[in-house]
Amino acid sequence: MKAVILAAGLGRRMGAEKPKPLISLFGMPIIEHSIRKLREHEVIVVYHDKEIEKFIKKRFPEIKLIYNDSPEKENGWSLYLVKDFIENDFLLVMSDHYYEENFFKYDKFDKTTVFVSEHCEDKKEATKVKIDENKVSEIGKEIKDYDYFDTGFFYCKKEIFDYIEKMKQKERIRLSDIFSELAKDGKIGYHITNGRWIDIDTKEDLKKAEKIVAESLSMSKDGIISRNINRKISTKITRIIVKYDFFTPNMMTIVSFSIGVLSSILFFMSMFIPAGIATQLCSIVDGCDGEIARIKNMKTRFGSVFDALTDRMADFLIVLGMLFAYGFTSLSIISFFLAISGSIIPSYVYHLTGLRTLFSGRDVRLFSIMTGAIISYFYIEFLIYTMIFIGLLAYGGVTLVMYKFWKEEKIYSID
């Protein structure tokens, strides 16, 4: 299926020296966010500014470019220019909008469909949508009695070009005018989306979009430390490095693992404070691979397995370093096995049940190791206490998970 991105606007807003679609949003041009989310589609970009052409040819040479030499005729004309390259249904998105990932997870529709939302950052400037049963009855900015906001994301039938054909002699052809005509004939459906979106017109909009992107990188399964400390730092790192192709998700997994190995070596050398800091840094950077994968749409099953494998290996080496730093005694060996098994079992149980606690995850374990390592600089016994603590923490979490899982299964069996 093809996807059309309209990027032929005239203005260079927000005081930037580059066209709006190329303004950086969380380390990448605004338009690149949509392009990457549309990687499964054959993308067509309609442009006017040569900078956009240069950017697309360099970064995404596979994309079809169509030049609009009359951008003053508005975005409806830009859409008309792709007519000869469209054979079937297609997606239509705006180059200066940011859309969350779930916009791009949709089913096929039997009519041209506008993705609508109950939420909008700038209600005054937004295009409004009035609904009548299962179709759109009105669409436009001046509607007073409306139900939803137009997000600028459309699933289009090829018949839309027939409507533009009737309007092509006009000096200006706005998308809202085209969809208004379709609405009059009852040929527009609507799809309510819960995904966040924003039309970026001002610097304030850009700040809001940055916040939306950052929040979208967090995960529901994030633990207490990850949510309150790690993500606040890892997202800042990701924002800086995401524009570089070298820093792929797998590369950041390797970087995180390497920091974990460094932490282990520092423990072997009894350099407790640097070892503790390296352990926490390993935990922070561990979030960057997933963030890059989500923001650049590079998620793979291999990446998930590779990340999980290197996490377990790093955990083993770090705790092994703690054991060697303290020395081999009956208590230290027991503590080591308690900590190691506590690093593995919660992940195994989560894989089987889909349940976990906020305090038994890797983020809390590594933060505890950092804290224990710093204290161990003054009292080496804290190496033992830390290993025991993370083991008990993990087993406590597993016990709670199994109890919750048992209750759910019991209710299910009764039903």
Buried (B, 14 or more C-beta within 10 A) or exposed (E): EBBBBBBBBEEBBBEEEBBBBBBBBBBBBBBBBBBBBBBEBBBBBBBBBEBBBEBBEEBBEEBBBBEBEEBEBBBBBBBBBBEEEBEEBBBBBBBBBBBBBEBBEBEEBEBBBBBBBEBBBBEEEBBBBBBEEEBBBBBBEEBEEBBBBBBBBBBBBEEBBEBBEEBEEBEEBBBBBBBBBBBEEBBBBBBEBEBBBBBBBBEEBBEBBBEBBBEBBBBEEBBBBBBEBBBEBBBEBBBEBBBEEEBBBBBBBBBBBBBBBBBBBBBBEBBBBBBBBBBBBBBBBBBBBBBBBBBBBBEEEEBBEBBBEBBBBBBBBBBBBBBBBBEEEEEBEBBBEBBBBBBEBBBEBBEEBEBBBBBBBBBBBBBBBBBBBBBBBEEBEBBBBBBBBBBBBBBBBBEBBEEBBEEEEEEEEEE
